[in-house]
Amino acid sequence: MVNLPLTEIFSSIQGEGPYVGVRQLFLRLPKCNLTCPYCDTETKVPQQFRIETVAGSQHFNKLDNPIALDKLLELLLQTYDFPIHHSLSVTGGEPLLWSNELRVLLPLLKEKGLTIYLETNGTLPDQLLDVIPWVDIISMDIKLPFADQVYWDVHEAFLRSSFQKDVFVKIVVEKETTLNDLQNACDLIAGVDRSILTVLQPVTQIHGIMTPKPYQLLEWQSLFLEKLINVRVIPQTHVFIGQL
């Protein structure tokens, strides 16, 4: 049986994007191909992963990595009430780094009636195609340029492949975000389809990176609305209520 390393499993409230507030199971996978300056998530492969058995308790059991996929499915079924959850969020890190393993796991989860919600940095379009038959919702980041890293072309390819599903785009913005980068992001999305829901997410202050001012967010939203139909400003709401 195929094995998969995990970071953590828990049941909580989705805190970002248009599905904010829904109850989800979160399956967090390690490793990432990017090093975003505002990242607040550990991406190393741990010797053990943690699983929160009582939602919101922040009391965890620890199990050894990696775990066989049949054992993982059994663990999820024994621990959580699937019907109360809107969906299962496969997140990271960057979960598409584990596309070979997900090709095996996701069909098993779909058989149990779970809606699959993929959270991704939108830079691995080939790996997306490996798993997209079993994905229902795609939360795709557009990463604005940082540290001389630019992802416009790969983001466009990823978004075009995602468009067959329920996809929305999330762009983390900070006080020093430039209008030029935002215009490029807007043009990229509009070039695929101007109806794609776009979320401007003000960064939660970290590592000296500052949250944008309210007037900046309104100006940027107006910029996007010149070409796009549905543009929202939504912060990380789970931070406000102390949820994972």
Secondary structure, 3 states (H helix, E strand, C coil): CCEECCCEEEEEECCCCCCCCCEEEEEECCCCCCCCCCCCCCCCCCCEEEEECCCCCCCEEEEECCEEHHHHHHHHHHHCCHHHCCEEEEECCCHHHHHHHHHHHHHHHHHCCCCEEEEECCCCHHHHHHHHHHCCEEEEECCCCECCECCHHHHHHHHHHHCCCEEEEEEEECCCCCHHHHHHHHHHHHHHCCCCEEEEEECCCECCECCCCHHHHHHHHHHHHCCCCCEEECCCHHHHHCCC
